């Protein structure tokens, strides 16, 4: 790994900041590992390293971008107290007395690329805290922010009414999930040259998704969240008796090639995540039928900006929370169609999901789709994460083996017509998600 002088990195960072922005140095008070960084950053500053626990915050977007084994700490709870146009520089340690500075500065990506969920980051090591010249590059407005050391309390699922017997109504709806309908939606999506979030293809895809939801009679709204990105598209199946209670089912319609920023590379995104959008279409077609009388509201959310950092879902999760919506649960479907094992299998994610809800959705899957094997996967990350971090209970569905078991993951070869892409697996996971959403919406 190349190493660049920290003063160069900070100067690049500061040059990218507009007037009125503040640079925050984030540190953690719960770690026992200490290092005399105050000699670098200014007198009287108590900075303790995070050892192998760290977090990268982009306060400009008020979102938690990275969090490693430290995922249970309350790293995101204080973000709202920071100004939305502030920039954060994070200090953390992977080894005692060895510090790395991460900055989310796009202009630095030409220096050195690190990646997590597609982020471009600049990386500089401060070995044994011996690097000099840091403080001289910090502005007078520098703020030092202590990251809370207490753990996030997992959202409660006590409001969920658990059902242990099948519903004849839901069984009938599950049986209506159609391979042909799923396939037709996937063909249209993958025929778009690229659905990369900033491409004209993503705009075209958004229009197609909106038109499809409206074709099934659903009121549909667009939510712009970032300049240059295609909109989130959200359709609503309004509940009949308790419409204020909302079940959110999500998938992302953007995709990518080997280069996350390319708007010109071919990126068909069949499995990732055309399959999830096809699932949303089927839920719209079946549950949106006026004869289906859902007690609670179901929102079908097609997100953009997932590949660049869950940008669309972070924006929508924040919107939902700011409006104090009564969200029962959020279910995410991402990569539902690759059969990497000798059986048709569904993996539930264990990260940024609610264990009780996941167990219940697993039970529901076995009740309504008994031939679909289930397991768990520790992969990261998808659009359920922002909802989890905003205090909602979540479950995430994906094919067995996880994302990286698909050899065409984030490649131009992610098409329908290839070995081990299984439209039957998409059908069965769609059935499981429909059963889960209908059950959570109190359909009996």
Residue, then its C-alpha position, 0 to 999 in steps of 0.5 A: x500500500x502506498x503511503x502519502x504524507x498526511x499533510x498532503x492529504x489534509x491539504x487536499x481535503x481542506x482545499x475541497x471544503x467550502x467556506x463555512x464548513x468545519x472539519x471534525x476529528x472523530x475519536x472514541x473514548x471507550x477504547x483503552x488504546x491510547x496514543x499521544x496524538x494531541x502532540x500532533x493535533x493541538x494541546x489539550x486534545x484527548x484522542x484515544x484510538x479505536x484499535x480495530x473498532x472504527x467508523x467513517x462518517x460523512x456528515x455532509x450527508x448525515x450518514x454512517x458510511x463505514x463500520x467494521x466490527x464496531x457495528x453495535x456502537x452508537x456511531x450514528x446516534x450523534x450524526x444529527x447533531x453535526x451540521x449537514x455541510x460539515x466534513x469528518x476526518x476519522x482516526x482509528x487504529x488497526x494495531x496499537x499505535x498505528x493510525x490510519x486516516x480515512x477521508x471521503x474526498x472524491x478528488x483524492x481517489x486518484x491518489x489511492x483507492x480503498x474500497x468498501x461498498x464502492x467507496x473511494x477513500x484516501x488512506x494515509x498511515x500515521x505509524x506510531x504517531x510519529x508523523x508531524x505537520x498535521x495540526x498546521x494543516x487544520x483550520x481554526x474551526x476544527x472540532x473534536x467529536x467524541x464517539x459514544x462508547x455505548x451500544x445501540x439498543x436493537x430495535x424491538x420487534x415486540x409489536x409484531x403479532x406472530x402467526x403460527x398457522x398459514x392463511x388460506x388467503x396468503x397461500x392463494x396470493x403466493x401461488x400467483x407469483x409468476x415466472x413469466x412475469x418475473x422474466x418479462x420485468x428482468x428482460x426489460x431492465x437488463x435490456x437497458x445498457x446500464x442502470x448505473x445511478x448517474x447514467x441516462x439508463x438509470x433515468x430510463x429505468x426509473x421511468x419504467x419502474x414508475x410506469x409499471x407500478x402505475x400500470x398496476x394501479x398504485x399511486x407512485x412518488x419520486x424522491x430525489x435525493x442527490x444531484x446527478x442521481x436518478x430518483x428513488x421510486x416508491x409505490x404504495x398499496x394503502x391499507x384498509x383498516x390501519x393505513x398509518x401502519x407501514x411495511x416497507x419492501x425494498x430493492x435497488x434498481x441501480x447496478x454497476x460494472x467492474x468500475x462503480x463510477x462508469x456511466x458508459x460500461x455495460x452493466x445489465x445488473x440481472x441478479x444485482x439487483x434486477x431480481x429484487x425489482x422484479x420481485x417488487x413488480x410481482x408484489x405490486x401486481x398481486x398485492x395491489x389487486x383491489x380485491x386484496x384488502x391489506x389492513x396495513x399499508x405496504x410501500x414498495x421502494x425501488x432505490x437508486x445510489x445503492x452501489x455508491x453507498x446506499x445513498x438513496x435508501x439513507x435518504x428515504x430512511x431519513x425521510x421516513x424517520x423525520x416524518x415519524x412514520x409508523x413503520x412495522x418493518x422493512x424487508x430488503x430483497x437483493x440478489x435473488x437469482x444465482x444458484x451457487x449451491x445444489x439446492x434452491x436456497x435463501x440466505x437471510x443477512x445477519x448484519x444490520x438486521x433484526x434477529x427476531x424478525x429474521x427468525x420470524x420471516x424464516x418461519x414464514x418462508x417455511x410455512x408458505x414456500x416449504x421447498x425453499x431451503x433457508x440459511x444465513x449469510x454475513x455479507x454486507x450491505x444493502x438498503x436495509x442498513x439505513x432503516x436499521x440504523x434509524x431504529x426500524x426492524x429489518x430483514x434482508x433476503x438474498x440467494x444462498x451463498x451470498x453476493x460473492x458466490x455469483x462470479x458475475x457480481x458487479x460485472x458486465x456478465x450479470x445477465x439472465x442467460x447464463x449458467x446457474x442463473x435461476x428464475x425459479x429461485x427468483x420465483x420462490x424467494x419472491x413468494x417468501x417475501x410476498x408471504x412475509x410482507x402480507x403477514x406483517x401487513x396483518x393479512x389473515 
